[in-house]
């Protein structure tokens, strides 16, 4: 849907948005969180069992509090990208981007042919163009308003991060610390405590991503699990961060209640 003010506008204006991941299906929890001050949501479609209908319900719920939604699609396959765009998301987050060729293909999947892309012309009937009511306006403004983010989360991706960040049409670079750490550590025990990893090798890989984003004037988005960790990222110069997720909030609050009652979950 076409919004008067977008997340991209906020970033251009120098704001540093704080967001929340949405992993739970259905709209109730999303609607509740939309009233609590978050600047954006990233709705996960990579690791969750959701459908396009679920996405529309979540976006409608988020609009209760005026919160824009980005969607992490399952991969750089153009089909889920096209469906998410036609549903009316304000941004796409693509995981495991490892080459500039993949990054260029992602941009092409987000654009129509007159603009160098290969996206199917479906806006006369798509929700993104208000079901066709905005069929004249939407193709003129969609590129300027859509946020395109990629996650660099493998050694190969880091090796190619400078070329990835140089691709025109990529707006945001996200260091994927969880998967990067999985490339380094020998077992799962070292992967506990997401958002609080301490590894010199991981820090060096993340720094390469950060420098590439800055070198090519891309916005940098950080993923964390705590307010303190998210604040540290903002203090370090990140342009936007996610500080938590809906399921983490529920789990952490439940654990706290049980701990206060002297019970173990």
C-alpha positions as CSV (number, residue, x, y, z in Angstrom):
1,X,0.0,0.0,0.0
2,X,1.3,3.5,-0.7
3,X,2.2,5.3,2.5
4,X,2.7,9.1,2.7
5,X,5.8,8.6,4.9
6,X,8.0,5.5,4.5
7,X,10.9,4.0,6.4
8,X,13.1,5.1,3.6
9,X,12.0,8.7,4.2
10,X,12.9,8.3,7.9
11,X,16.4,7.1,7.1
12,X,17.0,9.8,4.6
13,X,16.0,12.3,7.2
14,X,18.6,11.0,9.6
15,X,16.3,9.1,11.9
16,X,17.7,5.8,13.3
17,X,14.7,3.5,13.4
18,X,14.3,0.7,16.0
19,X,12.4,-2.4,14.9
20,X,11.1,-5.8,16.1
21,X,11.1,-9.1,14.3
22,X,7.8,-10.9,13.8
23,X,8.0,-14.7,13.9
24,X,4.6,-15.6,15.3
25,X,1.8,-16.0,12.8
26,X,-1.6,-14.3,13.1
27,X,-2.2,-10.6,13.6
28,X,-3.0,-10.2,17.2
29,X,0.5,-10.0,18.7
30,X,1.6,-7.8,15.7
31,X,-1.2,-5.4,16.3
32,X,-0.4,-5.2,20.0
33,X,3.3,-4.5,19.3
34,X,2.4,-1.9,16.8
35,X,1.1,0.3,19.6
36,X,4.4,0.1,21.7
37,X,6.7,2.5,19.8
38,X,8.5,0.3,17.3
39,X,9.5,2.1,14.0
40,X,9.3,-1.0,11.8
41,X,8.7,-4.7,11.8
42,X,10.6,-7.4,9.9
43,X,8.1,-10.2,9.2
44,X,10.0,-13.5,8.9
45,X,9.1,-15.7,5.9
46,X,12.3,-17.7,5.9
47,X,12.1,-19.8,9.1
48,X,8.3,-19.7,9.8
49,X,5.4,-21.6,8.3
50,X,3.4,-18.7,6.9
51,X,1.6,-17.8,3.8
52,X,0.9,-14.8,1.7
53,X,-2.5,-14.5,3.4
54,X,-0.7,-14.5,6.8
55,X,1.5,-11.6,5.6
56,X,-1.5,-9.5,4.6
57,X,-3.1,-10.1,8.0
58,X,0.2,-9.1,9.7
59,X,0.5,-5.9,7.6
60,X,-3.1,-4.9,8.4
61,X,-2.4,-5.5,12.1
62,X,0.7,-3.4,11.9
63,X,-1.2,-0.6,10.4
64,X,-3.2,-0.4,13.6
65,X,-0.2,1.5,15.0
66,X,1.1,2.8,11.7
67,X,4.2,0.5,11.7
68,X,5.7,-0.3,8.3
69,X,6.6,-3.9,7.5
70,X,9.6,-5.4,5.8
71,X,9.6,-9.1,4.9
72,X,12.5,-11.5,5.0
73,X,11.7,-13.7,2.1
74,X,13.0,-17.3,2.0
75,X,15.7,-16.7,-0.6
76,X,16.6,-14.6,-3.6
77,X,14.1,-16.5,-5.7
78,X,12.1,-13.9,-7.6
79,X,8.8,-15.6,-7.0
80,X,8.4,-15.0,-3.2
81,X,9.9,-11.5,-3.7
82,X,7.3,-10.7,-6.3
83,X,4.4,-12.0,-4.1
84,X,5.6,-10.0,-1.1
85,X,6.0,-6.8,-3.2
86,X,2.5,-7.2,-4.7
87,X,1.1,-7.7,-1.2
88,X,2.3,-4.2,-0.4
89,X,5.3,-4.5,1.8
90,X,7.5,-1.5,2.3
91,X,10.7,-3.4,2.1
92,X,12.4,-6.7,1.2
93,X,15.1,-8.5,3.3
94,X,16.9,-11.2,1.4
95,X,19.0,-13.8,3.3
96,X,22.3,-15.4,2.4
97,X,23.4,-13.0,-0.4
98,X,26.9,-14.1,-1.5
99,X,27.6,-12.4,-4.8
100,X,27.0,-9.2,-6.7
101,X,25.2,-11.3,-9.4
102,X,22.7,-12.3,-6.8
103,X,22.3,-8.7,-5.6
104,X,21.7,-7.5,-9.1
105,X,19.1,-10.2,-9.6
106,X,17.3,-9.2,-6.4
107,X,17.1,-5.6,-7.6
108,X,15.8,-6.8,-11.0
109,X,13.1,-8.8,-9.2
110,X,12.0,-5.6,-7.4
111,X,11.7,-3.5,-10.6
112,X,9.5,-3.4,-13.6
113,X,11.0,-3.7,-17.1
114,X,11.0,0.0,-18.0
115,X,13.3,0.4,-14.9
116,X,15.7,-2.4,-15.8
117,X,13.9,-5.2,-13.9
118,X,11.8,-8.3,-14.7
119,X,8.9,-7.9,-12.2
120,X,5.6,-8.8,-13.8
121,X,3.2,-5.9,-14.4
122,X,0.5,-6.8,-11.9
123,X,-0.1,-3.4,-10.2
124,X,-3.5,-2.8,-11.9
125,X,-4.9,-5.5,-9.6
126,X,-2.3,-5.7,-6.8
127,X,-2.8,-4.8,-3.1
128,X,0.5,-2.8,-3.4
129,X,-1.4,-0.4,-5.7
130,X,-4.5,-0.3,-3.6
131,X,-6.0,-3.1,-5.6
132,X,-5.6,-1.0,-8.8
133,X,-7.0,2.3,-7.4
134,X,-3.4,3.7,-7.5
135,X,-2.4,2.0,-10.8
136,X,-1.1,5.3,-12.2
137,X,0.7,6.5,-9.1
138,X,2.3,3.2,-7.9
139,X,4.6,2.5,-10.9
140,X,5.9,6.1,-10.6
141,X,6.8,6.0,-6.9
142,X,7.5,2.3,-5.9
143,X,11.3,2.5,-6.5
144,X,11.7,5.6,-4.4
145,X,9.7,4.1,-1.5
146,X,10.8,0.5,-1.5
147,X,13.6,-0.5,0.8
148,X,15.8,-3.4,-0.5
149,X,18.0,-5.0,2.2
150,X,20.4,-8.0,1.9
151,X,21.9,-10.1,4.7
152,X,25.5,-11.0,4.3
153,X,25.9,-14.1,6.5
154,X,28.6,-16.5,5.1
155,X,32.3,-16.3,4.5
156,X,31.8,-16.2,0.8
157,X,29.4,-13.3,1.2
158,X,32.0,-11.4,3.3
159,X,34.6,-12.1,0.6
160,X,32.3,-10.5,-2.0
161,X,30.7,-7.8,0.3
162,X,32.4,-4.9,-1.4
163,X,31.0,-5.9,-4.8
164,X,27.6,-6.6,-3.2
165,X,27.4,-3.2,-1.5
166,X,28.4,-1.5,-4.8
167,X,25.2,-2.8,-6.6
168,X,22.8,0.1,-7.4
169,X,19.4,-0.5,-5.9
170,X,20.6,-2.2,-2.8
171,X,19.7,0.1,0.1
172,X,20.6,-1.7,3.3
173,X,23.3,-4.2,4.3
174,X,22.7,-6.5,7.3
175,X,25.5,-8.5,8.9
176,X,24.1,-11.9,9.7
177,X,26.0,-12.7,12.8
178,X,24.3,-16.0,13.7
179,X,25.1,-17.7,10.4
180,X,28.5,-16.1,10.2
181,X,29.4,-17.5,13.6
182,X,28.1,-20.9,12.5
183,X,30.8,-20.7,9.8
184,X,33.4,-20.4,12.5
185,X,32.5,-22.4,15.6
186,X,32.9,-26.2,15.9
187,X,29.6,-27.0,17.7
188,X,26.2,-25.6,18.6
189,X,27.1,-24.7,22.2
190,X,28.9,-21.7,20.9
191,X,25.8,-20.4,19.2
192,X,23.7,-19.9,22.4
193,X,22.9,-16.3,23.4
194,X,22.0,-14.7,20.1
195,X,23.0,-11.1,20.0
196,X,25.7,-11.5,22.7
197,X,28.3,-13.4,20.7
198,X,32.0,-12.7,21.5
199,X,34.4,-13.8,18.9
200,X,37.4,-11.9,17.5
201,X,37.0,-13.7,14.1
202,X,33.3,-12.8,14.0
203,X,34.1,-9.2,14.9
204,X,36.6,-9.0,12.0
205,X,34.1,-10.4,9.5
206,X,31.3,-8.0,10.7
207,X,33.8,-5.1,10.5
208,X,34.4,-5.9,6.8
209,X,30.7,-5.8,6.2
210,X,30.3,-2.5,8.1
211,X,33.2,-0.8,6.2
212,X,31.8,-2.0,2.8
213,X,28.4,-0.6,3.6
214,X,29.9,2.8,4.6
215,X,32.2,2.8,1.5
216,X,29.3,2.5,-0.8
217,X,26.9,4.7,1.1
218,X,24.5,2.0,2.1
219,X,22.4,2.0,5.3
220,X,23.6,-0.5,7.9
221,X,21.1,-2.5,9.9
222,X,21.9,-4.4,13.0
223,X,20.1,-7.4,14.6
224,X,20.2,-7.8,18.3
225,X,18.2,-9.4,21.1
226,X,18.6,-6.8,23.8
227,X,18.0,-3.1,24.2
228,X,21.6,-2.7,25.5
229,X,23.0,-4.5,22.5
230,X,20.9,-2.6,20.1
231,X,21.9,0.7,21.7
232,X,25.5,-0.2,21.3
233,X,25.0,-0.8,17.6
234,X,23.4,2.6,17.2
235,X,26.3,4.2,19.2
236,X,28.7,2.5,16.8
237,X,27.0,4.1,13.8
238,X,24.4,1.7,12.7
239,X,21.5,3.4,10.8
240,X,18.7,1.1,12.1
241,X,18.5,-1.9,14.4
242,X,16.1,-4.6,15.5
243,X,16.2,-4.9,19.3
244,X,14.0,-7.9,19.9
245,X,11.4,-10.2,18.4
246,X,7.8,-11.1,19.3
247,X,8.7,-14.7,20.4
248,X,11.7,-13.5,22.3
249,X,9.6,-11.0,24.2
250,X,7.1,-13.6,25.2
251,X,9.7,-16.2,26.2
252,X,11.8,-13.8,28.2
253,X,8.8,-12.4,30.0
254,X,7.5,-15.9,30.8
255,X,10.9,-16.9,32.1
256,X,11.1,-13.9,34.3
257,X,7.7,-14.6,35.9
258,X,8.6,-18.2,36.5
259,X,12.0,-17.2,38.0
260,X,10.3,-14.7,40.3
261,X,8.0,-17.6,41.5
262,X,11.0,-19.8,42.1
263,X,10.0,-22.1,39.2
264,X,12.2,-23.4,36.4
265,X,10.6,-23.4,32.9
